[in-house]
Amino acid sequence: MSSWACTALLAEWDRCRWIWNECVARSKKAHRDGEKCGPARLDRMLTEARAVTPWLAEGASMPQQQLIRDFGKSRAKALKDIKDRLPQRQRAGMPKHKKKREADPTLNYTRRGFRLKDRRLHLVGGIVLTVVWSRELPAEPSSVRVYRDSIGHWYASFVVRTEVQPLPATGAVIGVDWGVKETATTTSDAHDLSHAEHGRKTQAKLSRYDRMMARRRPAKGQPASKGYRNAKKQHAKACKKVARQRQDTGRKWAKKVVTDHDAIAVEDFRPKFLARTTMARKAADAAIGATKRALIEMGRKHGRDVRLVHPAYTTMDCGRCGARAKHALPLSERTYTCIECGAMSSRDKNSARVMLVRAGLNPVGAEGARPPGALLQEAA
């Protein structure tokens, strides 16, 4: 991206950020006065502000209007959570002020605000961007979001209508159980996903950058030194690389699972609670949430039957006869032994088979194959 285009985008973001902060202030004042503050009222505020402020009028109105739409959705979601009396930890917070040195630029453009010509992105306001295309667009885009990430790289994310890309039928099903020792344990030994430990391998480098920032940390109210900014940027780049490695590992594994199986029973595991345990660092490095999301998205993309299974008692039930143990197994016990039929197997393998049973996919053998012609039942 040219320096002129980067400067133009940052100027647009400064205007949008001012409008967002003004919306926050107006909504707080309306709440104190007992008045309503919806998108229509904020649109009138924007029209009045552009009429009396030449600096705002210099920028395009479309990203500013889209920012008001985003603000309205964010505020409406927060008010709905309060009305529904959700617990504080589950609520979406009210929109807050965006600080210049903390908020990353994000600009949204609808179809009339951009066009593609000669593989370049032309934005309203005369901004022309040279795009490095990761892949061809499958259809005509309806909108685009131009944003900058934490390490200063700019991206353009297009919204397009996609179609399902079906894969050949295989006649096989698989159950997936999430864990920390192994990220994913399945009914097929060939599709188990071991813990890649990308974060542990980069921990020494991250600790070094942490020490560099600690030595150069500026006093409160003082600008950061060049050494501090460089160390902070290197730390962010290392974290971004680890995140991309985790994402790449999850996507490749999900592609393999989806290609080889018609139906997938996935444990609907939410690893957020692990952040409050002694396994927090290892659980975060396993990236269970990102891997699960990649598997669901890949299954939806290729038209596979992905069924989410509630994780309650999956470690206590027997995958063969369905009997439930009288007591929960401690984490140190890695072998499951059924008290009814005497079946003995790995704890995680048994849980993976339980996923198949609960999803209505009757497993036959350790590989999770189903009899020829058997119907895929609805998940329980």
N, C-alpha and C positions, 0 to 999 in steps of 0.2 A: 504494500500500500504506500502511495506517495505521501510525503510530508504534508502536502496541501490538502489531500483528502482526509488525512488523520486530523489535521487542524479544523477542517470544516465539520467533521463528525463530533469532535469534542465541543465545538461551539454550539452545535445543535443540542448536545447533551446538557450543556450548561443552561440553556433556555428551558429544556424539559425538566431538569432538576429543580429549577426555580419554581416552575409551575407545580410540580409535585409538592414541594414544601409549602407553597401557598395554599394548595388544596388541604394539606394537613392542618394548617392554621385556620382556614375557613371552617373545616369540619369540627374542629374543637370549639370554635366560637359558636357555631350553630348548636352544638350539644349543650353548651352552657346556657344559651338563650332559649333552649327548648324548641328549636326550629329544625326543619328538614334540610338536608344537604345532599341532594342526588346529583347524578351526572348532568341533568339539564341545567341546574343552577350553576354548576361549575363550568359548563360550556358558556353560559352568559358571562361568567367572570372572566373566562379566557378572551372572549370577544372584546369586552371592555378593556382588558389589560393590553391587548394588541393594538387597540385604537389609541391609547395614550402612551404606550411605551415603544419607541422606535426599535429598541434593541430586540424586543420580542418579535416585532413585525418583520425584522430582517430574516428570521428563520421560517421554515415551512410550517404550515399549520397542521399538516397531517400527523406527524409524530407527536405534536403537543396534544391533539385531540385523542389520539390512541392512548397516550399516557393517562389522560383523564378517565378513559374507559377502564384501564387497568386499575387505577386508584378506586374507582367505583366498585369493581368486582372484589378487590381486596377488603374494602370497608364493609361491603355487604356480607362477605363470608365471616368476618369477625363479629358483626352484629348478630348473624344467624347462630353462631356458636354460643354467644352469650344468651340469646333467647332460648336455645335448646338446653341451657344449663349444663354444658359439657364441662368436665373437669378442667382446671386451669392449664394443666400440662398438655391437654389435647386441643385447646383453642388456638385458632389462628389470631395472632396479635393484630391490634389496630395499626394502620399504616403509620410509620414514623418518618421523621425528617431524613433526607438523604444527604450525607456529608460529602464534601467534594473529594476528600482524600480516602474515603472508605467505599463509596458506592461505585460499582463498575458501570460504564455507559451501556445503555440498552435502548435502541430505537426501533419502533415498529412501523411498518409501512403496509398499507393495503394495496390492492391491485392497481389503483389509479395513482399510486405514489411511487411506482418504480417500473422499469422496463429493462429487458435484456437485449442488448444489441452488440454484435460482434464479440460475444462471450464476456462482455463487461456489464456491470450493474450500474444503471443510471438511476439515481434517486432524485426525488423532487427537491428543488432548491439548487440544482446544478451540480450535485456531487456525483462524480464518476469514480467507480471503484473497479480495479483490476482484480478479478477473482481467480484464485487457484482452485479449480474444481476437483472435488474428491471423487465425484461420479456424475454421470449425466442425469438430468432431471427426468423422471418417468412421465411427467405430465406438466401441463401449464400451471405455474405456481399461482396461488391466490393471495399470498402475503409473504413478507420477508421480515425477519428480525435480524438486525445488525447489532452485534454486541462485542464487548471486549472482556476477556477472561482475566483471571487473577495475575497472570504473568505478562499481560500486555499484548496478547495476540488477538486480532480481530477476526470475527467469523460472521458469515451470513447464513442464516437458517431459513430455508424456504418451506412453506406449507403447500403440499400437493396432495391430490387425491390418488390414492394407491389402490391396487387390486391384489387380491390373494394370488400367490404364486404356488399352486398345488404341487406336491411332490408325489412320486410313485408310491402306491400302497405297499407296505411291507408285511402286514398281518401280525405285528408285534406290539406289545405294550410294555411299559416300564414304570416302576415306582421310584420316587426320589425322596430321600430323607436328608435333611440338612444337619450339619454338625460342625464342630470346631476342629477336632482331630483331623477329619477329612471334610472338605467343604461340602461335598455331595456324595452320598452313598446310595447306590441304585441296586435294583434286583439283577443287573447285569454287571459282572466284574469288569467287562471291557469299557464300561461307561462311567466308572467311578471317577470323581474329580478330587485329586489330592490337594493338600494345602500348598499353594505355590510359594507362600511366604515372601511376597514381593516387598512388603514393608519391613520385615526383619532384615532383609539383605541391604536395605537402604538406610537402616537406622543409624549406622555409624556416621554416614554423611550428614544426615539430618541433625544429629547431636553436635557435630562440628559447626554447622551453621547456627545452631541455637547458641553455642558458646560465643561465636563471633558477634551475634546480635546482642548478647548479654553484656559483653565488654564495651560495646559501642552504643548502648541504649541511651538516647538523649534524655536530658532532664525534662520535667513537665513544663510545657510551654515553649520549649526550645526546638528548633528544626533538627531533623535527623541528619547525621553526617553522610557523606558519600559512601563510606565503608559500611555503615549500617544499612543503607538502602541497597547496596550490592549484595550483602549477606542475606537480606530479606528476600531479594529477588531470586537468589540461588536456592534458598530454602523452598520458595514457592514452586520453582521449576522442578525440584526433586519430588515434591509432593504431587505435582501434576503428572509426572512421569509414572509414579507408582499407581495413581488412579487410572491412568490409561492402560497400564499393564494388567491391572485387575479386570478392567472392562474388556480388554482384548481376550484374556483367558476365559472369561465367562461367556463371551459371544461365540468363541470357537467351540467350546464344549457344548453350548446350547445348540449350535448348528449340527453337530454330530448326533446329539440325542434326537433332535427333531427329524433328521434325515433317516434314521434307522428305526423309528417307531411311529405307529399310527396314533396311539393314545398314550398320554403321560399323566400319571397321578403324582401331583406335587404337594408336599407338605406346605400348608399355608403358615409358614413360620415367620414370625416378626422378631428379628434379632435385637430390637431396640433395648429390651430389658437387660441384655448382656453387658451394656455399657456401664451398669451399676454393679458388676461382679468383678471377681479377680481375673476373669478371662477377657476383660474388656479389650485389651490391646490385640490379643490373638484373634478374637472374634471380629474386630474391625479389619484386621489384615485378611481374614478369610473372605470378606466382601460378600456375605451371604445374600444381603438384600439386592445388590447389583446383579449377582448371578441369577437369582430367582427372577428378577425383572427381565433380564436378557432371555431367559428360557420362555417366559410367558409371551414376550413380544415376538420371539422367533417362531413359536408355535402359531400365534395369530397370523403372522406373515405368510406362513406356508399351509395354513388351513388344517393344522393338526388339532386333535381333541385334547386340550389341556384342562385337567380337573384339579381344583384346589381342595385339599383335605384338611379338616380341622386337626390340629396337632394334639388335642387332649387325649391322654392315655395311650398314645401310639407306642410308647416304650414299655407298657405293661401288658398289652394284648399280644396274643400269639398269632403269627401270620398264617399258621396252618389250620388250627382248630378254632381260633377266635376266643379262647379262654383268657381271662384277665387275672394277672397276678394280684395277690392280696396286698402287697406293699410295693411302693415305688422303688425302682432299682437305683442305687447310688451311682454317681458318675464313674466311680472307680471300677465298678463291675461292668465289664465289656462283653460278657457272654450272657445270652438269654436262654433260660431253660424253662420250658413250659411245665407247669405243675399237673396238667391234665394228660396231654399226649406224649410228654417227655421229649418233645423236639428241642434240639440244641443248635444254636447258630449264633453268629455275631449279633450283638445288640442292634447295631445300625442296619444290618441286612434284614433282620426281622422287622424293624420299623418300616423299611422300604416295602416289604411284602404287605404289611398292614395298610399302607397307602393304597395299594392296588385293590385290596379287599373292600376298603371303605369307599373307594371310587366306583365300585361296581364292576371292576375288571378282574375276573376270576383268574389268578395267576396259575400257570401250569409249569412247574419246575423253577429252577433258580434264575433262568434267563427271562422269565416273565412273558413267555410266548402264550398266545391264546389259541384254543382249538380252531381249526379251519371253519369258517362260516359262522363263528360265534358273533352275536350282536354286542355292540358296545352299549351297555346299560347306562342309565342316568346315575350320576354320582349321588351317594346317600347324603 
